[in-house]
Amino acid sequence: MADISNRFGLRHLRAAPTSHVRHLSRGRVVHDGPGLAFRFRPLTSALSEVPIDDRELAMLFHARTADFQDVTVQAAVTFRITDPSTAATRLDFSIDPDTGAWRAAPLEQIGTLLTETAQQHALHLLARTTLADALVDGVASVRARMAEGLGAEPRLSETGLEVIAVRVVALRPEPEVERALRTPAREQIQQEADRATYERRAVAVERERAISGNELDSRIELARREEQLVAQQGANSRREAEEQAAATAVRTDSEASRRTTLATAEAEAVRALGAANAAAEADRLAAHQSVEPAVLHALALLELAGNLPKVEQLTLTPDLLTELIGRFGR
């Protein structure tokens, strides 16, 4: 909006760089251009202000597809007034000389024109498209059709408008239809999730089976090695027992041989000693045969005295002495 001030009965207008101001005085163009600043008389002047910057227009409308489904189209159009002089003659951009505000609503008229034109082309396209195709490729198709239709619209060029860009933000069906359309996809996703879960479980079971098989193989191998160990230990024990038995036999044979040799030697010694004793006894008997009996008695007494036990005390009574003396006397 232009900035208008009142000084000494005259008005002073200062426009923004993005506004094109057109000043007519008595039907004659006095000022025409963007970002102007000038003085004017309000009673003889006609002012119009046309924005020349890029403008965004958001639009939201409903359409019906070929299968009679209602969809909502949300889009945005970027436009610009390229010919402000032509636009000022086709639309009411006049401003109040006291406040600088528009007397009408020209931007609303431009918005209605763009919305109805874009909506017409979008409705024409969606009316021949099914809901499924519209949801898949509808955004790109509607955007291209709207851009083509707005670019070829003669009224826009005659008004001095240029469409810079068209964007389709969303194309959605009714909430009930959207939920119904989401159900198969959700079911498929759930099935894929269940399948992935089953496959994961199957892989886990297979891995557990492989682990169990490896453990069983390990136990079998361990048992086989334990069997080999037991067999080897038994063989070692048998070999050790055989070695011990052989050593015992050798020791026994050696001991038997030693004892036999010792017994033989002892027997020979006993035999030799017996023979010597016998010879000595024979010689002694032979010697005794030539001795008188009194000598033999004396020798017998000596032998007896040598074999008697030790006498600590001896008591001699008169009777015993008498008898002994009598015997010796006889």
C-alpha positions as CSV (number, residue, x, y, z in Angstrom):
1,M,0.0,0.0,0.0
2,A,1.3,3.4,-0.9
3,D,2.2,5.9,1.7
4,I,0.2,9.2,1.3
5,S,0.7,12.3,3.4
6,N,-1.1,15.6,3.4
7,R,0.8,18.9,3.4
8,F,-0.5,22.4,2.6
9,G,-3.5,21.1,0.7
10,L,-1.5,18.8,-1.5
11,R,-1.0,15.0,-1.2
12,H,2.4,13.3,-1.4
13,L,2.6,9.7,-2.5
14,R,5.6,7.4,-1.9
15,A,5.3,3.9,-3.4
16,A,7.3,0.7,-2.7
17,P,9.7,-0.7,-5.2
18,T,7.5,-3.6,-5.8
19,S,4.4,-1.4,-6.6
20,H,3.7,0.1,-10.0
21,V,1.9,3.5,-9.6
22,R,-0.2,5.0,-12.4
23,H,-1.2,8.7,-11.9
24,L,-3.8,10.3,-14.2
25,S,-4.7,14.0,-14.1
26,R,-7.7,15.1,-16.1
27,G,-7.5,11.8,-18.1
28,R,-3.8,12.3,-18.9
29,V,-1.0,10.0,-17.6
30,V,1.3,12.1,-15.4
31,H,3.3,9.4,-13.6
32,D,3.6,5.8,-14.5
33,G,6.2,3.5,-13.0
34,P,7.4,1.5,-10.0
35,G,8.6,3.0,-6.7
36,L,7.5,6.6,-7.6
37,A,7.2,9.5,-5.2
38,F,5.3,12.7,-6.2
39,R,2.8,15.3,-5.2
40,F,-0.7,15.4,-6.6
41,R,-4.0,17.2,-6.2
42,P,-6.6,14.8,-4.9
43,L,-9.6,16.5,-6.7
44,T,-8.0,16.2,-10.2
45,S,-6.0,13.0,-9.8
46,A,-6.8,9.3,-10.4
47,L,-4.4,6.9,-8.8
48,S,-3.9,3.1,-9.2
49,E,-1.3,0.9,-7.6
50,V,-0.5,-2.5,-9.2
51,P,1.8,-4.9,-7.3
52,I,4.5,-6.3,-9.5
53,D,6.1,-8.8,-7.1
54,D,5.6,-12.6,-7.1
55,R,2.4,-13.6,-5.4
56,E,1.4,-17.0,-4.0
57,L,-2.1,-18.2,-4.3
58,A,-3.2,-21.3,-2.4
59,M,-6.3,-23.1,-3.6
60,L,-8.3,-26.1,-2.3
61,F,-11.1,-27.6,-4.3
62,H,-13.0,-30.9,-4.7
63,A,-13.2,-33.1,-7.8
64,R,-14.9,-36.3,-8.8
65,T,-13.1,-39.1,-10.5
66,A,-14.3,-41.4,-13.3
67,D,-15.5,-44.0,-10.7
68,F,-17.5,-41.3,-8.9
69,Q,-15.1,-40.8,-5.9
70,D,-14.7,-37.5,-4.4
71,V,-11.1,-36.2,-4.0
72,T,-9.6,-33.1,-2.6
73,V,-6.9,-31.2,-4.5
74,Q,-4.6,-28.9,-2.6
75,A,-2.4,-26.7,-4.9
76,A,-0.5,-23.4,-5.0
77,V,0.0,-21.1,-7.9
78,T,2.8,-18.5,-8.2
79,F,1.9,-15.5,-10.5
80,R,3.1,-12.1,-11.3
81,I,1.7,-9.0,-13.0
82,T,4.0,-8.4,-16.0
83,D,2.0,-5.6,-17.6
84,P,0.8,-3.3,-14.8
85,S,-0.6,-0.7,-17.3
86,T,-2.8,-3.3,-18.9
87,A,-3.8,-4.8,-15.6
88,A,-4.8,-1.3,-14.3
89,T,-7.1,-0.9,-17.3
90,R,-8.6,-4.4,-17.0
91,L,-9.0,-4.5,-13.2
92,D,-9.8,-1.9,-10.6
93,F,-6.5,-1.1,-8.9
94,S,-7.5,2.4,-8.0
95,I,-6.5,3.7,-4.5
96,D,-8.0,6.2,-2.2
97,P,-6.0,9.5,-2.5
98,D,-6.3,10.1,1.3
99,T,-5.4,6.6,2.7
100,G,-3.7,4.8,-0.2
101,A,-5.9,1.8,0.2
102,W,-7.5,0.0,-2.7
103,R,-11.1,0.9,-3.4
104,A,-11.9,-2.6,-4.7
105,A,-10.4,-6.0,-4.2
106,P,-8.3,-6.7,-7.4
107,L,-6.2,-9.4,-5.9
108,E,-9.3,-11.4,-5.0
109,Q,-10.5,-11.1,-8.5
110,I,-7.1,-12.4,-9.8
111,G,-7.3,-15.2,-7.2
112,T,-10.8,-16.1,-8.3
113,L,-9.7,-16.1,-12.0
114,L,-6.7,-18.3,-11.4
115,T,-8.5,-20.7,-9.1
116,E,-11.5,-21.2,-11.4
117,T,-9.2,-21.6,-14.5
118,A,-6.9,-24.1,-12.7
119,Q,-9.9,-25.9,-11.2
120,Q,-11.6,-26.3,-14.6
121,H,-8.6,-28.0,-16.1
122,A,-8.0,-30.2,-13.0
123,L,-11.7,-31.3,-12.9
124,H,-11.6,-32.1,-16.6
125,L,-8.6,-34.3,-16.1
126,L,-9.8,-36.1,-13.0
127,A,-13.3,-36.8,-14.5
128,R,-11.6,-39.2,-16.9
129,T,-9.2,-40.8,-14.3
130,T,-10.1,-43.5,-11.8
131,L,-9.4,-43.0,-8.2
132,A,-6.5,-45.6,-8.2
133,D,-4.8,-43.9,-11.1
134,A,-5.4,-40.5,-9.6
135,L,-3.7,-41.5,-6.3
136,V,-0.8,-43.0,-8.1
137,D,-0.1,-40.4,-10.9
138,G,-2.6,-37.8,-10.2
139,V,-0.3,-35.2,-8.6
140,A,2.0,-35.0,-11.5
141,S,-0.8,-35.2,-14.1
142,V,-2.9,-32.5,-12.4
143,R,0.1,-30.2,-12.0
144,A,1.1,-30.6,-15.7
145,R,-2.5,-30.1,-16.8
146,M,-3.0,-27.0,-14.6
147,A,0.3,-25.4,-15.7
148,E,-0.5,-26.1,-19.4
149,G,-4.1,-24.7,-19.0
150,L,-3.0,-21.6,-17.2
151,G,-0.2,-20.9,-19.6
152,A,-2.6,-21.2,-22.6
153,E,-5.4,-19.2,-21.0
154,P,-5.8,-16.0,-23.2
155,R,-7.6,-14.0,-20.5
156,L,-4.6,-14.1,-18.2
157,S,-2.3,-12.7,-20.9
158,E,-4.9,-10.1,-21.8
159,T,-5.0,-9.0,-18.2
160,G,-1.2,-8.8,-17.9
161,L,-0.8,-11.9,-15.7
162,E,1.9,-14.5,-15.9
163,V,1.9,-17.8,-14.1
164,I,5.4,-18.7,-12.9
165,A,4.9,-22.0,-11.2
166,V,2.1,-24.5,-10.3
167,R,2.5,-26.9,-7.4
168,V,0.0,-29.6,-6.4
169,V,0.6,-30.4,-2.7
170,A,-1.8,-33.2,-2.2
171,L,-4.6,-35.2,-3.8
172,R,-6.6,-37.1,-1.2
173,P,-9.9,-39.1,-1.3
174,E,-12.5,-39.0,1.5
175,P,-11.3,-40.3,4.9
176,E,-13.5,-43.5,4.7
177,V,-12.2,-44.3,1.2
178,E,-8.7,-43.6,2.2
179,R,-8.9,-45.9,5.2
180,A,-10.5,-48.6,2.9
181,L,-7.6,-48.1,0.4
182,R,-5.1,-48.4,3.2
183,T,-6.5,-51.7,4.4
184,P,-5.0,-53.9,1.7
185,A,-1.7,-52.2,1.9
186,R,-1.7,-52.6,5.6
187,E,-2.7,-56.2,5.3
188,Q,0.1,-56.8,2.8
189,I,2.6,-55.1,5.0
190,Q,1.4,-57.2,8.0
191,Q,1.7,-60.3,5.9
192,E,5.2,-59.3,4.9
193,A,6.0,-58.6,8.5
194,D,4.5,-62.0,9.5
195,R,6.4,-63.7,6.7
196,A,9.6,-62.0,7.9
197,T,8.8,-63.1,11.4
198,Y,8.2,-66.7,10.3
199,E,11.4,-66.7,8.2
200,R,13.3,-65.3,11.1
201,R,11.9,-68.0,13.4
202,A,12.6,-70.7,10.7
203,V,16.2,-69.4,10.5
204,A,16.5,-69.4,14.2
205,V,15.1,-73.0,14.4
206,E,17.5,-74.1,11.7
207,R,20.4,-72.5,13.5
208,E,19.3,-74.1,16.7
209,R,19.1,-77.4,14.9
210,A,22.6,-76.9,13.5
211,I,23.9,-75.9,16.9
212,S,22.2,-79.0,18.4
213,G,23.7,-81.2,15.6
214,N,27.1,-79.7,16.3
215,E,26.8,-80.3,20.0
216,L,25.7,-83.9,19.3
217,D,28.6,-84.4,16.9
218,S,30.9,-83.0,19.5
219,R,29.5,-85.3,22.2
220,I,29.8,-88.3,19.8
221,E,33.4,-87.3,19.0
222,L,34.1,-86.8,22.7
223,A,32.5,-90.3,23.5
224,R,34.6,-91.8,20.7
225,R,37.7,-90.2,22.1
226,E,36.8,-91.3,25.6
227,E,36.4,-94.9,24.3
228,Q,39.8,-94.7,22.7
229,L,41.2,-93.3,25.9
230,V,39.6,-96.1,27.9
231,A,40.9,-98.7,25.4
232,Q,44.3,-97.1,25.5
233,Q,44.2,-97.0,29.3
234,G,43.2,-100.7,29.4
235,A,45.9,-101.6,27.0
236,N,48.4,-99.6,29.1
237,S,47.1,-101.4,32.3
238,R,47.4,-104.8,30.7
239,R,50.8,-104.0,29.4
240,E,51.8,-102.7,32.9
241,A,50.3,-105.8,34.5
242,E,52.1,-108.0,32.0
243,E,55.3,-106.2,32.7
244,Q,54.8,-106.5,36.4
245,A,53.9,-110.2,36.1
246,A,57.0,-110.7,34.0
247,A,59.1,-108.8,36.5
248,T,57.5,-110.7,39.4
249,A,58.2,-114.0,37.6
250,V,61.8,-113.0,37.0
251,R,62.1,-112.0,40.7
252,T,60.4,-115.2,41.7
253,D,62.6,-117.3,39.5
254,S,65.6,-115.4,40.9
255,E,64.5,-115.9,44.5
256,A,63.7,-119.5,43.9
257,S,67.0,-120.1,42.2
258,R,68.7,-118.2,45.1
259,R,66.8,-120.2,47.7
260,T,67.5,-123.4,45.9
261,T,71.1,-122.6,45.7
262,L,71.1,-121.5,49.3
263,A,69.3,-124.7,50.4
264,T,71.6,-126.8,48.3
265,A,74.6,-125.1,49.9
266,E,73.0,-125.4,53.4
267,A,72.2,-129.1,52.7
268,E,75.8,-129.7,51.6
269,A,77.0,-127.9,54.6
270,V,74.7,-129.8,56.9
271,R,75.7,-133.0,55.2
272,A,79.4,-132.2,55.5
273,L,78.8,-131.2,59.1
274,G,76.9,-134.3,59.9
275,A,79.5,-136.4,58.3
276,A,82.2,-134.6,60.3
277,N,80.1,-135.0,63.5
278,A,79.5,-138.7,62.7
279,A,83.2,-139.2,62.1
280,A,84.0,-137.4,65.3
281,E,81.4,-139.3,67.2
282,A,82.7,-142.6,65.7
283,D,86.2,-141.7,66.6
284,R,85.0,-140.7,70.1
285,L,83.1,-143.9,70.5
286,A,86.1,-145.8,69.3
287,A,88.2,-144.1,71.8
288,H,85.6,-144.8,74.6
289,Q,85.7,-148.5,73.8
290,S,89.3,-148.7,74.8
291,V,88.8,-146.8,78.1
292,E,87.9,-148.4,81.4
293,P,84.4,-148.2,82.7
294,A,85.3,-146.0,85.7
295,V,86.8,-143.5,83.3
296,L,83.6,-143.6,81.3
297,H,81.6,-142.9,84.4
298,A,83.8,-140.0,85.2
299,L,83.4,-138.6,81.7
300,A,79.6,-139.1,82.0
301,L,79.5,-137.2,85.2
302,L,81.6,-134.4,83.7
303,E,79.2,-134.3,80.7
304,L,76.3,-134.3,83.1
305,A,77.8,-131.6,85.2
306,G,78.4,-129.5,82.1
307,N,74.7,-129.8,81.2
308,L,73.3,-129.2,84.7
309,P,71.6,-125.8,85.4
310,K,73.4,-123.3,87.5
311,V,73.2,-124.0,91.2
312,E,72.9,-120.9,93.4
313,Q,72.6,-122.7,96.8
314,L,73.3,-126.3,97.8
315,T,72.1,-127.8,101.1
316,L,73.7,-131.0,102.2
317,T,72.1,-133.0,105.0
318,P,73.9,-135.6,107.0
319,D,71.7,-138.4,105.5
320,L,72.7,-137.4,102.0
321,L,76.4,-137.2,102.8
322,T,76.3,-140.6,104.5
323,E,74.7,-142.2,101.6
324,L,77.1,-140.6,99.1
325,I,80.1,-141.5,101.1
326,G,78.9,-145.1,101.4
327,R,78.4,-145.2,97.6
328,F,81.8,-143.9,96.9
329,G,83.3,-146.4,99.4
330,R,81.7,-149.2,97.7
